[in-house]
Amino acid sequence: MGLLDKFKNKSQEAAGKAKEAAGDAAGNEELQAEGIRDQAAAEAKQAGEAAKDAAKDARDNLGR
């Protein structure tokens, strides 16, 4: 996974956590849910990037 992709995913996850916390503090269930969705999306992207990395490593190792 590229460093920029990792940064973007972690930023989205952090923003989601902040939204969730703000929604919780304000009693705003919609904002809280949006934060949870943002976190889930970031985690899904991270998993996809990890799978790409594993596939690339496997291809690289086959060439040896």
Order of alpha helices (4+ residues) and beta strands (2+ residues): alpha-alpha
